Amino acid sequence: TPIAITALVELSSDEKNFWIFLLPKGGGLNLNFEGQFVQIVTPESPIGSQLVGKLNDDEIQVGPKKYNIVQVI
């Protein structure tokens, strides 16, 4: 299923994994869920706009940085 609003996405970059929660509002907020750091982004943000429509194992680029999509929930 392509990434859309309300997707929880695990990304990897530089050997680090982190989570992004794509929501229509609340960009810039951070959550701690069961010990995991989760950043909320909107589709209008640089990383959010790159994620919309992508799938597991796709790669996105935001500025000079590349991210791999590990999983989408």
C-alpha positions in Angstrom: 0.0 0.0 0.0 1.5 3.4 -0.9 2.3 5.8 1.9 -0.5 8.2 2.8 -1.8 10.3 5.7 -1.7 8.3 9.0 1.1 6.0 7.9 3.8 5.1 10.4 7.0 4.8 8.5 10.4 3.4 9.6 13.3 4.9 7.7 17.0 4.2 7.8 19.9 6.5 7.1 23.6 6.2 8.0 23.0 2.9 9.8 20.3 4.5 12.0 16.6 3.7 12.0 13.9 6.1 13.0 10.1 6.5 12.8 8.0 9.1 11.0 4.2 9.5 11.6 2.6 11.2 8.6 -0.3 13.4 9.8 -2.3 16.3 8.3 -1.4 18.5 11.3 1.1 18.6 14.1 4.3 18.6 12.1 7.4 19.1 14.2 6.0 17.3 17.3 7.8 14.3 18.7 6.5 11.3 20.5 8.0 8.5 22.5 6.1 5.3 21.9 7.3 2.2 23.8 10.8 3.6 23.9 10.9 4.6 20.3 11.3 8.2 19.1 8.6 9.1 16.5 8.6 12.4 14.6 5.4 13.8 13.3 5.6 15.3 9.8 3.0 16.6 7.4 2.8 16.0 3.6 3.8 19.6 3.1 7.2 19.1 4.8 10.3 18.2 2.8 10.4 14.6 4.0 6.6 14.2 4.1 6.2 15.3 0.5 8.9 12.7 -0.5 7.2 9.9 1.4 3.6 10.2 -0.1 3.0 7.5 -2.6 6.2 5.6 -1.9 6.4 1.9 -0.9 8.5 -0.4 1.3 12.1 -0.6 0.1 11.8 2.6 -1.9 14.5 5.3 -1.4 13.8 9.0 -1.0 16.2 11.9 -1.0 15.8 15.1 1.0 18.5 17.6 0.2 21.8 15.7 0.1 20.5 13.0 2.5 19.1 9.6 1.3 16.7 7.5 3.3 15.5 3.9 2.8 11.9 3.0 3.6 12.2 0.0 5.9 8.5 -0.6 6.7 5.2 1.1 6.5 2.5 0.5 9.1 
